[in-house]
Amino acid sequence: MMSETARDAMKSEDHLEFLAPDKIRILGTRIGLENILHRLIDYACKPEALVEQFPSLTLEQIYASLEYYQQHRQEVDQYLAE
């Protein structure tokens, strides 16, 4: 049986497309994970505001990006630093 954390990680990853180690995009878009996370983390934008800034994204995709970051913080911090 899969733990709740493992199921949640799968859910967040289902919204992302891993093109290369240094290129993660929101699935079905050309928007990079870094674009979303910089606005959420560095500028403290609310997820709802990002949906207005990126009309091709859903609120679910925004939250999945944030959830992925929280679950893989060390790897994503390294990704963002590159």
N, C-alpha and C positions, 0 to 999 in steps of 0.2 A: 504494500500500500504506500502511495506517495504522500509525503508530508505536505502540510498546507503551504509551507514556504516554497517547496519545489513546484507546486501547482501555480502559485502566484508568480514565480520566476518565469514559468512557461508562458503565462498570460502576457506579461510585459514584453517578453522577447517575441511573441507572436506579432507584435505591432512594429517590429524593427526589421530592417534588412541589413545584413552584415556583408558588405561588398568587399571589404578588405580590413585588416586590423586598424587602419587609420581612416576608415570610411564607413560610418554607420548612418543609415537614413531611416526616416519614418517610412514604413512599408507603403508602397504605392505612390510615393511622392519623391521629389528631389530635395526635400528638406532634411538637412543633416541634424543628427541628434544634438550636436554642439550648438546649433542655432536655438533650439528649444531650451537646453540646459543653461546656456549663458543668460538668457532672459529670465529664467526661473530663479537661478542662483545669484548671478551677479547684479541683476536689476530688480530682483524681488517682484517680478511680474506675477500676477495671479493667473492660474490656468485659464480662467474665463477670458482674460484680456488677450491671451495668446491665440485663442480661437478667432478673435476679431482681427488680430494681426496676420494670422495664417488661416484664411477662410477654407483652405482645402483640408485642414486638419479637424478632427473631432476632439471633443473634450476627453474622450476615452484614450485617444492616442497621446494626448498631452500627459494625462495621468500615468499612462503606461511608461512613457519616457522618464518621468520622475521616479516612478517605482523601480524601473530598471537601474537608474542611478543609485537609488538607496540600497538596492540589493548587490550592486557591483561597484561600490564607491571607489575603491582603490584603482581598479582597472579603468574606470571611466575618468577619474581624475588624471590618470596618466594619458589617456586618449585626448582629453581636453588640453593638456599641456603641450601636446605635439603640434 
